[in-house]
Amino acid sequence: MTEEMHRAVPGSTVIWQESVQPNGKVEPQSELNDKNLAFLNSCDGIVLNSKWNENLLHKSAATAGKRRGNVYAGIDVLARDTCYEGRYDMHKAVATARRYGLSAAISGAGWVYDEDHILHAERSHWRYFTYGQDKTVNFRANQCLLWALPEECRPQWRVTKLPLSTTFCQGFGTSVYKEGRAVKPASWFNLSEQELQPRDQGSKLCGGGGTAMLDTSVSYNGGGCLRLEYDPRQAPGSKVIPYFRLFAFDLPLDSLCVRYTYKNRVGGSLTGHDINLTLKVGDAAGNREDLSLGSVIVVPRGEKYIVERDLTSSAQGDQGREQSDWLTRKYLVKDATGSANLEEIGISFNSNESIGFFIGELVVKRPEVPAGSIAARDPDTQTPSDEDGAGRPETEARLREWLTKKDEITGQQDQAEEAPVAFDVSMSSDEGD
């Protein structure tokens, strides 16, 4: 079965439920032993029954040997007849499994939608019950609280191929938006429209005062955007400058075209506050440095990195389209050393005062390759083209030349619709699970 599945669906995974024995009977073991080891040896992983204890986990890890990462400790969110706590303390059981080098298979995660007060609201008003209508229920906050796993329990995946493009939409919303305008003002739900989500989500971030949540009250494209906030009252005495991790990367910095769209949460002027896209890079010597892309570009001293801003991007990023107040900033980033690696991209504020922003879109891609050239060195280079969808040259040389023509760009705003950029993200993990 495993061979046929792998052949029919490349990249698929077959995981066995250990309760089924070779004789066909259902006899939960809650451990990996000689009664179910044959199944692990015949597929990609095995899930243990949720009624395990630490002694059984220890024995399972010893039996699995090098494949312990393919053994999943079953964890019941409701903790029914288990030795561990459940619900919002479920992360403790995950930490226990990880302590023995095992992975975790969590069941019952829909509990955050099944609490008594929510079920009562649905039963009493099901004809009129609409997602988000009950202000006392915050599904997204409950989700973030449930999945607030310790850092050591999270799989560490990285983007290894470009382009990357996301609006942070989770596949639902109160309207459908295009370029900041509601084009279909009606609630919708379609998980196939979900896009890549950021690493940092929830509350108590940035030393306790930061929050990163999906917001469907506004959007740039799709049904929602990423809302980033910092409230110093939640972290009294903290001197931390807010920084929110978006995505981890593992690829050469080389040359990048970077674009992000945002808006001030309170609207109007930024009043001294700014938002910066931070690229964390490392060189061959192991040095770690930051490139800050905001209204002011900040790079390490020397000539190792070259960053230039596309001043024709939506009002140069400091004035918005009057209809939506969304601002777009675009940059060309070049590694002059040829050895730097992109390790992470995040968002930072310029102070730890109370402030909030919406992030509507992030696009990271390689510059387009001139027609007739060969782009064999970089596997994630896109189809050769000399211009992007808005008619602007994207090659480094052409972009530099173009930026010098100030008489052509002064006072102009790019109103053309940007060509859609699909994303193809490969993921690699630090752990076997």
Backbone torsions as a table, in degrees:
resi	resn	phi	psi	omega
1	MET	NA	-42.3	179.9
2	THR	-62.4	-44.7	179.9
3	GLU	-62.7	-42.5	-179.6
4	GLU	-66.2	-39.2	179.2
5	MET	-64.6	-45.6	179.4
6	HIS	-63.2	-35.5	179.7
7	ARG	-71.9	-41.2	-176.6
8	ALA	-75.3	-37.6	-177.8
9	VAL	-130.1	90.3	179.7
10	PRO	-56.2	133.6	-179.2
11	GLY	88.8	-4.0	-179.5
12	SER	-73.4	163.0	-177.3
13	THR	-130.2	134.1	176.7
14	VAL	-110.1	119.7	-179.3
15	ILE	-122.9	129.1	-174.9
16	TRP	-93.7	144.0	174.1
17	GLN	-92.4	118.3	-167.9
18	GLU	-66.6	-13.4	-177.1
19	SER	-66.4	-23.9	179.9
20	VAL	-84.9	122.1	-176.4
21	GLN	-95.0	165.4	179.8
22	PRO	-57.1	-28.3	179.7
23	ASN	-83.4	1.8	177.8
24	GLY	92.2	-9.5	180.0
25	LYS	-79.9	155.1	177.8
26	VAL	-100.1	106.4	-179.1
27	GLU	-135.5	91.7	-179.0
28	PRO	-56.0	132.2	-179.9
29	GLN	-105.8	-29.1	-177.2
30	SER	60.2	18.9	176.9
31	GLU	-159.2	164.2	172.8
32	LEU	-92.3	120.7	-178.9
33	ASN	-145.3	-169.8	-176.1
34	ASP	-68.8	-11.8	178.8
35	LYS	-82.0	-19.1	-178.0
36	ASN	-133.5	0.0	-178.6
37	LEU	-60.7	-34.1	-179.3
38	ALA	-59.7	-32.8	-179.8
39	PHE	-70.6	-40.2	176.4
40	LEU	-61.5	-39.1	-179.5
41	ASN	-69.4	-14.2	-176.7
42	SER	-106.6	-0.7	-178.8
43	CYS	-145.5	-163.8	-173.2
44	ASP	-92.7	-12.9	-178.5
45	GLY	179.3	171.1	179.7
46	ILE	-142.8	140.4	-179.6
47	VAL	-103.9	124.5	177.4
48	LEU	-82.3	149.2	174.9
49	ASN	-58.6	149.8	-172.6
50	SER	-74.2	-5.1	-176.7
51	LYS	-96.3	41.7	179.5
52	TRP	-82.7	168.8	168.2
53	ASN	-131.8	176.4	-174.5
54	GLU	-64.9	-33.1	178.4
55	ASN	-63.8	-40.8	178.8
56	LEU	-68.0	-35.6	176.7
57	LEU	-65.3	-41.0	179.3
58	HIS	-61.8	-44.4	179.5
59	LYS	-65.7	-38.9	-179.8
60	SER	-64.2	-42.0	179.6
61	ALA	-63.7	-40.5	179.5
62	ALA	-66.1	-39.6	-179.9
63	THR	-68.3	-38.2	-177.3
64	ALA	-73.7	-29.1	-179.6
65	GLY	61.5	-126.6	-177.8
66	LYS	-67.3	-15.2	-178.6
67	ARG	-97.8	19.5	-177.9
68	ARG	-60.3	-28.4	177.5
69	GLY	-67.5	-16.3	177.9
70	ASN	-92.6	2.8	176.1
71	VAL	-100.4	120.8	-175.4
72	TYR	-104.9	116.9	174.8
73	ALA	-73.5	117.6	178.7
74	GLY	-66.7	130.4	-178.8
75	ILE	-126.9	120.0	179.6
76	ASP	-92.4	117.7	-179.1
77	VAL	-57.7	-33.2	-179.8
78	LEU	-84.0	-5.4	175.5
79	ALA	52.4	47.7	-179.7
80	ARG	-79.5	117.4	179.9
81	ASP	55.9	43.5	179.4
82	THR	-118.8	168.1	178.9
83	CYS	-93.7	0.9	-177.4
84	TYR	-118.6	164.5	178.3
85	GLU	-82.7	154.2	-179.5
86	GLY	-123.1	-156.0	-177.8
87	ARG	54.3	-129.5	-175.1
88	TYR	-73.5	-4.4	174.0
89	ASP	-100.4	10.9	-180.0
90	MET	-55.5	-30.2	-177.8
91	HIS	-60.2	-24.4	179.2
92	LYS	-66.8	-37.8	177.5
93	ALA	-67.8	-38.4	177.0
94	VAL	-61.8	-43.0	179.9
95	ALA	-62.8	-36.7	178.2
96	THR	-64.0	-45.3	178.7
97	ALA	-61.9	-42.6	-178.8
98	ARG	-66.7	-28.7	179.6
99	ARG	-61.6	-27.7	178.5
100	TYR	-98.8	9.7	178.2
101	GLY	80.1	10.8	-179.3
102	LEU	-92.9	161.8	173.9
103	SER	-92.8	-179.5	-177.8
104	ALA	-131.5	139.2	174.4
105	ALA	-119.1	107.3	-172.0
106	ILE	-96.4	127.4	178.1
107	SER	-118.3	153.0	178.7
108	GLY	80.6	21.5	-177.9
109	ALA	-67.8	-15.8	177.0
110	GLY	-71.7	1.0	179.8
111	TRP	-56.4	-31.7	-178.5
112	VAL	-62.8	-18.8	177.6
113	TYR	-98.3	-2.6	-172.4
114	ASP	-114.0	11.0	179.7
115	GLU	-61.8	152.4	-171.2
116	ASP	-54.2	-43.6	-176.3
117	HIS	-67.9	-28.1	177.6
118	ILE	-74.6	-45.9	178.5
119	LEU	-60.8	-38.4	179.1
120	HIS	-63.2	-42.4	179.4
121	ALA	-63.1	-38.8	-179.4
122	GLU	-70.9	-41.8	-179.0
123	ARG	-66.9	-36.9	-176.5
124	SER	-78.5	-30.9	-173.0
125	HIS	-133.8	34.9	-171.7
126	TRP	-60.4	-28.0	179.9
127	ARG	-71.7	-24.9	-175.5
128	TYR	-115.8	-2.9	-175.4
129	PHE	-71.9	121.8	179.1
130	THR	-124.4	139.3	178.9
131	TYR	-53.4	127.6	177.1
132	GLY	89.8	-5.5	-177.0
133	GLN	-75.9	-35.4	179.6
134	ASP	-83.6	106.9	-174.4
135	LYS	-70.4	-14.3	179.7
136	THR	-84.0	-10.2	-178.0
137	VAL	-108.4	126.2	179.2
138	ASN	-126.2	87.1	-177.3
139	PHE	-57.8	-43.5	-175.6
140	ARG	-66.0	-39.7	177.9
141	ALA	-65.3	-39.6	177.8
142	ASN	-63.0	-41.8	178.6
143	GLN	-60.6	-47.7	-179.1
144	CYS	-63.0	-38.4	179.7
145	LEU	-66.1	-41.3	-179.6
146	LEU	-64.9	-40.1	-174.5
147	TRP	-96.5	17.7	177.5
148	ALA	-78.6	68.0	-178.4
149	LEU	-76.2	149.4	175.3
150	PRO	-58.1	151.9	-175.9
151	GLU	-54.9	-39.3	-176.4
152	GLU	-72.1	-10.4	-179.8
153	CYS	-98.3	-2.7	-176.3
154	ARG	-95.0	136.5	173.6
155	PRO	-66.2	130.9	-175.7
156	GLN	-96.6	90.1	178.7
157	TRP	-96.5	154.4	-177.4
158	ARG	-134.2	148.2	173.9
159	VAL	-76.6	125.6	-177.4
160	THR	-120.1	2.9	-178.9
161	LYS	-149.1	141.8	178.4
162	LEU	-111.7	160.2	9.8
163	PRO	-83.1	159.6	171.7
164	LEU	-118.3	131.7	178.0
165	SER	-145.8	128.9	178.6
166	THR	-152.2	145.3	172.4
167	THR	-105.6	0.7	-179.3
168	PHE	69.1	10.1	177.1
169	CYS	-63.1	139.0	179.4
170	GLN	-103.3	13.1	175.1
171	GLY	92.1	20.0	175.4
172	PHE	-159.7	168.4	178.4
173	GLY	176.0	175.1	177.8
174	THR	-91.4	-13.3	176.0
175	SER	-154.4	164.5	170.6
176	VAL	-102.4	126.1	-176.3
177	TYR	-111.1	149.4	172.2
178	LYS	-138.9	119.1	-177.8
179	GLU	51.7	41.7	174.6
180	GLY	86.3	-2.3	-179.0
181	ARG	-111.9	138.1	177.3
182	ALA	-76.1	113.1	-179.2
183	VAL	-98.8	-19.4	175.7
184	LYS	-137.8	92.0	-176.0
185	PRO	-78.9	70.6	178.2
186	ALA	-153.1	144.8	-179.7
187	SER	-62.5	144.4	179.9
188	TRP	-149.1	161.3	-178.6
189	PHE	-150.1	119.7	179.6
190	ASN	-157.2	98.6	-174.5
191	LEU	-63.8	-19.8	177.4
192	SER	-68.1	-13.7	177.9
193	GLU	-92.4	1.8	-179.8
194	GLN	-66.4	140.0	-180.0
195	GLU	-118.0	174.3	-174.4
196	LEU	-57.2	135.4	-176.5
197	GLN	-106.3	152.1	-176.1
198	PRO	-76.2	161.2	180.0
199	ARG	-68.8	-46.6	-179.4
200	ASP	-87.1	120.5	175.3
201	GLN	-143.0	150.0	177.9
202	GLY	106.1	-160.5	-178.3
203	SER	-114.5	-178.5	179.8
204	LYS	61.8	29.2	176.9
205	LEU	-89.9	172.3	175.5
206	CYS	52.7	47.3	179.6
207	GLY	81.1	7.7	176.6
208	GLY	117.4	-21.1	-175.5
209	GLY	-99.6	-2.7	-175.2
210	GLY	-97.5	147.5	176.7
211	THR	-135.8	134.1	175.4
212	ALA	-130.2	111.9	-174.9
213	MET	-140.0	153.0	169.8
214	LEU	-68.1	140.6	177.6
215	ASP	-131.2	125.7	-179.8
216	THR	-104.4	4.3	178.6
217	SER	-73.8	-24.4	175.9
218	VAL	-141.1	161.9	177.3
219	SER	-163.3	153.7	173.5
220	TYR	-91.6	-52.7	173.2
221	ASN	-137.5	138.0	179.7
222	GLY	95.2	-137.8	-175.3
223	GLY	-119.6	-4.7	-178.2
224	GLY	-163.4	176.4	178.7
225	CYS	-146.9	177.6	179.4
226	LEU	-95.2	123.3	178.4
227	ARG	-101.4	122.0	178.0
228	LEU	-114.3	128.6	-178.4
229	GLU	-137.1	153.7	171.2
230	TYR	-135.9	128.2	179.0
231	ASP	-123.5	105.6	-177.2
232	PRO	-62.9	-19.0	178.4
233	ARG	-67.1	-22.9	178.2
234	GLN	-82.9	-8.3	179.6
235	ALA	-139.7	65.2	-176.4
236	PRO	-58.5	133.0	178.8
237	GLY	84.1	-6.5	-177.7
238	SER	-74.4	139.0	176.8
239	LYS	-106.4	10.2	-175.7
240	VAL	-66.6	132.2	171.2
241	ILE	-86.2	120.8	-173.7
242	PRO	-56.4	131.4	174.8
243	TYR	-140.4	126.6	-178.2
244	PHE	-114.6	123.8	179.0
245	ARG	-76.5	130.4	176.6
246	LEU	-99.5	-65.7	-176.9
247	PHE	-142.0	143.1	172.0
248	ALA	-90.7	145.1	-178.3
249	PHE	-128.5	158.6	170.9
250	ASP	-147.3	80.8	179.9
251	LEU	-159.3	159.2	179.8
252	PRO	-62.1	140.0	177.4
253	LEU	-65.3	-50.9	176.1
254	ASP	47.2	-125.6	176.1
255	SER	-116.6	135.4	-178.3
256	LEU	-133.0	143.5	164.6
257	CYS	-104.0	120.7	-175.9
258	VAL	-120.1	132.0	179.1
259	ARG	-137.5	133.7	172.3
260	TYR	-138.9	146.6	-178.2
261	THR	-119.2	134.0	-174.0
262	TYR	-150.7	170.7	171.7
263	LYS	-152.3	152.2	176.6
264	ASN	-71.3	131.6	-174.6
265	ARG	-62.8	-34.9	-177.7
266	VAL	-87.6	-5.0	178.9
267	GLY	79.4	163.2	176.8
268	GLY	76.0	-152.6	-175.1
269	SER	-67.2	151.9	176.2
270	LEU	-74.5	-11.4	176.2
271	THR	44.4	51.5	176.0
272	GLY	88.6	-10.8	179.4
273	HIS	-96.5	152.4	178.3
274	ASP	-146.0	163.0	178.8
275	ILE	-120.3	143.0	-177.3
276	ASN	-132.5	135.0	171.1
277	LEU	-87.5	123.2	-175.7
278	THR	-107.4	124.5	174.7
279	LEU	-103.1	118.8	177.4
280	LYS	-96.6	121.8	-175.5
281	VAL	-125.4	156.5	176.0
282	GLY	-131.3	146.0	179.8
283	ASP	-105.2	179.8	-175.9
284	ALA	-63.3	-24.4	-179.4
285	ALA	-84.2	-1.7	179.7
286	GLY	89.8	6.6	178.2
287	ASN	-75.8	141.2	179.1
288	ARG	-112.9	129.5	-177.6
289	GLU	-139.8	158.7	-179.0
290	ASP	-113.4	141.1	170.3
291	LEU	-114.5	120.7	-175.8
292	SER	-105.7	120.3	-177.0
293	LEU	-112.9	97.3	178.3
294	GLY	-136.6	-150.7	174.2
295	SER	-65.0	-26.1	171.9
296	VAL	-116.6	133.1	178.7
297	ILE	-92.6	126.8	-180.0
298	VAL	-123.2	121.4	177.8
299	VAL	-130.4	159.1	178.4
300	PRO	-59.7	154.5	179.0
301	ARG	-62.0	155.1	-177.1
302	GLY	101.2	-172.6	-177.9
303	GLU	-117.7	33.3	-178.6
304	LYS	-74.3	-33.6	-176.2
305	TYR	-128.4	139.4	177.4
306	ILE	-118.1	124.8	178.2
307	VAL	-127.8	125.5	177.4
308	GLU	-126.5	147.3	-177.1
309	ARG	-103.6	137.1	175.1
310	ASP	-81.3	101.4	-173.8
311	LEU	-74.4	-6.5	178.0
312	THR	-90.4	-3.8	177.7
313	SER	-61.8	157.3	-172.1
314	SER	-30.4	95.3	177.0
315	ALA	54.9	32.0	177.2
316	GLN	60.5	20.5	173.6
317	GLY	77.4	-3.9	-176.6
318	ASP	-119.0	1.1	171.6
319	GLN	-137.3	145.3	-174.1
320	GLY	-108.2	165.1	170.1
321	ARG	-67.5	128.4	-171.2
322	GLU	-58.4	-28.9	-174.6
323	GLN	-71.3	-29.1	-172.1
324	SER	-133.6	-15.7	-178.9
325	ASP	68.3	8.3	176.0
326	TRP	-76.5	137.5	-179.4
327	LEU	-116.8	142.7	178.9
328	THR	-123.4	132.3	175.7
329	ARG	-120.3	139.1	-179.2
330	LYS	-131.1	143.0	-177.0
331	TYR	-141.0	153.1	168.9
332	LEU	-112.3	122.1	-178.3
333	VAL	-112.8	132.5	-178.3
334	LYS	-131.6	130.8	174.6
335	ASP	-91.1	108.8	-178.0
336	ALA	-77.9	-16.5	-179.0
337	THR	-83.8	-27.9	-178.2
338	GLY	77.9	6.2	-176.3
339	SER	-127.1	-0.9	-176.5
340	ALA	-76.9	149.5	179.2
341	ASN	-119.9	134.4	175.2
342	LEU	-80.7	124.0	-175.1
343	GLU	-111.8	-28.7	-177.3
344	GLU	-163.9	149.6	171.1
345	ILE	-126.9	133.7	179.5
346	GLY	-146.4	179.7	178.9
347	ILE	-116.9	131.5	176.4
348	SER	-124.9	149.1	172.6
349	PHE	-95.6	166.5	-178.3
350	ASN	-97.2	4.8	175.5
351	SER	-161.0	168.1	177.5
352	ASN	-103.2	30.8	173.2
353	GLU	-81.8	170.4	179.9
354	SER	-69.4	120.0	-176.1
355	ILE	-160.4	156.7	178.1
356	GLY	-149.6	146.8	178.7
357	PHE	-137.5	154.5	169.1
358	PHE	-105.1	135.2	174.6
359	ILE	-107.8	114.0	-174.0
360	GLY	-93.6	-26.0	-177.6
361	GLU	-165.0	146.2	173.4
362	LEU	-135.8	129.6	177.4
363	VAL	-131.3	127.0	175.6
364	VAL	-128.1	121.4	-177.6
365	LYS	-150.0	167.3	174.4
366	ARG	-81.5	149.5	174.3
367	PRO	-60.2	148.0	178.0
368	GLU	-63.9	147.3	-178.9
369	VAL	-92.2	132.3	179.3
370	PRO	-58.0	143.6	178.9
371	ALA	-56.9	133.8	177.5
372	GLY	95.0	-13.0	179.4
373	SER	-89.1	165.3	-178.7
374	ILE	-110.2	126.4	-177.4
375	ALA	-112.4	55.8	-175.7
376	ALA	-83.0	-19.9	-174.9
377	ARG	-69.4	-37.8	-174.7
378	ASP	-112.1	113.2	-175.7
379	PRO	-67.4	-19.1	-178.4
380	ASP	-98.2	13.5	176.0
381	THR	-67.8	140.7	-175.7
382	GLN	-83.6	177.1	178.8
383	THR	-56.4	133.2	-178.3
384	PRO	-53.6	131.6	178.1
385	SER	-162.4	149.3	-177.9
386	ASP	-100.3	-7.0	-179.8
387	GLU	-144.2	154.4	173.2
388	ASP	-90.1	-174.7	-172.7
389	GLY	-65.5	-16.4	-179.5
390	ALA	-98.2	8.7	177.5
391	GLY	81.7	17.4	-178.7
392	ARG	-104.3	131.7	179.7
393	PRO	-64.5	135.8	-176.5
394	GLU	-110.7	-8.3	176.6
395	THR	-69.0	152.4	-175.1
396	GLU	-60.3	-48.5	-177.0
397	ALA	-63.2	-43.4	-178.3
398	ARG	-67.7	-37.2	-179.4
399	LEU	-66.7	-41.0	177.6
400	ARG	-60.3	-45.7	-179.9
401	GLU	-62.4	-40.5	-176.9
402	TRP	-66.8	-38.8	-178.0
403	LEU	-66.7	-22.0	-179.3
404	THR	-79.7	-13.6	-177.9
405	LYS	-84.8	70.3	-173.5
406	LYS	-64.1	-27.6	-179.3
407	ASP	-68.5	-20.4	-179.2
408	GLU	-90.5	-22.0	-173.3
409	ILE	-108.4	-13.7	-176.6
410	THR	-60.2	124.8	175.2
411	GLY	78.0	-1.5	-177.8
412	GLN	-88.5	153.8	174.2
413	GLN	-127.1	140.2	-179.0
414	ASP	-84.5	107.8	-179.0
415	GLN	-99.5	-7.4	-177.4
416	ALA	-72.5	148.3	-179.9
417	GLU	-75.2	132.0	-179.0
418	GLU	-71.6	140.6	177.4
419	ALA	-62.3	138.0	-178.8
420	PRO	-63.1	140.8	179.2
421	VAL	-118.1	112.9	177.6
422	ALA	-77.0	160.1	177.1
423	PHE	-125.2	145.4	179.6
424	ASP	-131.7	104.9	-173.1
425	VAL	-109.9	122.2	172.3
426	SER	-94.4	146.4	-177.6
427	MET	-123.6	135.4	174.3
428	SER	-124.8	147.5	-174.9
429	SER	-119.0	148.7	176.0
430	ASP	-77.2	-18.7	-175.3
431	GLU	-113.0	160.3	178.1
432	GLY	-68.7	-16.4	-178.4
433	ASP	-92.4	NA	NA
